[in-house]
Amino acid sequence: MGHSAAVWDYRAATEITKDWNGVDKIVLRSPRGASARVSLHGGQVTSWRNEQGEELLFTSSKAIFKPPKAVRGGIPICFPQFGNCGSLEQHGFARNKIWTIDENPPPLSPNDSHAKSFIDLLLKPSEEDLKCWPHSFEFRLRVSLAADGSLALISRIRNVNGKPFSFSFAYHTYLSVSDISEVRIEGLETLDYLDNLCQKERFTEQGDAITFESEVDRVYLSTPNVVAVLDHERKRTYVIRKDGLPDVVVWNPWEKKSKSMVDFGDDEYKQMLCVDGAVIEKPVTLKPGKAKSTYSEKKTMPNGCLEEFLLFTSPPFYLKQWVVKKIF
Ligand SMILES: O=P(O)(O)OC[C@H]1O[C@H](O)[C@H](O)[C@@H](O)[C@@H]1O
């Protein structure tokens, strides 16, 4: 890291503005000109651009920017339920809520030599949420943009003095691609998956990289912590690295389903692919912690960020996903 990166002022690189619909959004910038946009509506990343200003996440031209409905694109957070496998609304309520900004977030690790701009968002249950999901939780979402333009999402979920609760989760990541027929995913070969198009029946993937020629809606199980999405036409690879997220959702609605979604263009399935770090098959159960527990996170991730989250009243649970764009 050069000297200029060491003096990079992440605060100045984080700008809070109002969206045209009145909801606050945060713009993160890297020293070399990459950027990310995060909306308080859903804690959703709505844009991620590389140093050349190219948008890397897909957002539908028909997207509806009106809370509470989540915007079709970017990275909605599915919590505390993924899909319809529970009593809550599809994908849970987190993506429909207005989150708050933590004005005094724990600082990034001093050992973390990479310049980074970041924002911490918080979600706590409202009275109304407690009626349909009676669990006292605190969800901290840290979105950060590193000097190399990579995007990191770290979720820390705590059980705040409640009874044990379970949840499923996904970073529903809409990647922008040149043409779905030119794309392949590497890292999911030979794995088992649950097929949402066949009543969640379990199948085993073939030995080849995954390519697309019809609707796909699957949850791959026990996946490796690195999965790559290769876009031949754009000569672009998205590398998705994750931790605490054993499953990977792969979704493309294809032609027929696209036509049935009001907030999605008829042909837009060609320009997107959802690949989500997720925890679905075996939901996470969080027990409440003892008061003033001295639990500490032992694992140090390559990008730091963790050392500050040491003392909490319950063991924090982390779900992390990094996405890096590479040219090959
Ligand atoms: O339309 P949404 O509620 O945003 O869900 C969009 C899609 O999300 C996931 O990929 C699910 O596996 C799909 O079954 C669902 O169609």
The ligand as an SDF file (V2000), in Angstrom:
LIG
                    3D

 16 16  0  0  0  0  0  0  0  0999 V2000
  -39.1840  -11.5950   -6.0420 O   0  0  0  0  0  0  0  0  0  0  0  0
  -38.3700  -11.7830   -4.8040 P   0  0  0  0  0  0  0  0  0  0  0  0
  -39.1840  -11.9490   -3.5740 O   0  0  0  0  0  0  0  0  0  0  0  0
  -37.3540  -10.6720   -4.6390 O   0  0  0  0  0  0  0  0  0  0  0  0
  -37.5440  -13.1140   -4.9950 O   0  0  0  0  0  0  0  0  0  0  0  0
  -36.7270  -13.3100   -6.0940 C   0  0  0  0  0  0  0  0  0  0  0  0
  -36.1130  -14.7250   -6.0620 C   0  0  0  0  0  0  0  0  0  0  0  0
  -35.3020  -14.8110   -4.9290 O   0  0  0  0  0  0  0  0  0  0  0  0
  -34.6100  -16.0580   -4.7640 C   0  0  0  0  0  0  0  0  0  0  0  0
  -33.6510  -16.2230   -5.7600 O   0  0  0  0  0  0  0  0  0  0  0  0
  -35.5610  -17.2320   -4.7440 C   0  0  0  0  0  0  0  0  0  0  0  0
  -34.8490  -18.4370   -4.7370 O   0  0  0  0  0  0  0  0  0  0  0  0
  -36.4880  -17.1550   -5.9390 C   0  0  0  0  0  0  0  0  0  0  0  0
  -37.4510  -18.1950   -5.8320 O   0  0  0  0  0  0  0  0  0  0  0  0
  -37.1600  -15.8100   -6.0270 C   0  0  0  0  0  0  0  0  0  0  0  0
  -37.9800  -15.7710   -7.1620 O   0  0  0  0  0  0  0  0  0  0  0  0
  1  2  2  0
  2  3  1  0
  2  4  1  0
  2  5  1  0
  5  6  1  0
  6  7  1  0
  7  8  1  0
  7 15  1  0
  8  9  1  0
  9 10  1  0
  9 11  1  0
 11 12  1  0
 11 13  1  0
 13 14  1  0
 13 15  1  0
 15 16  1  0
M  END
$$$$
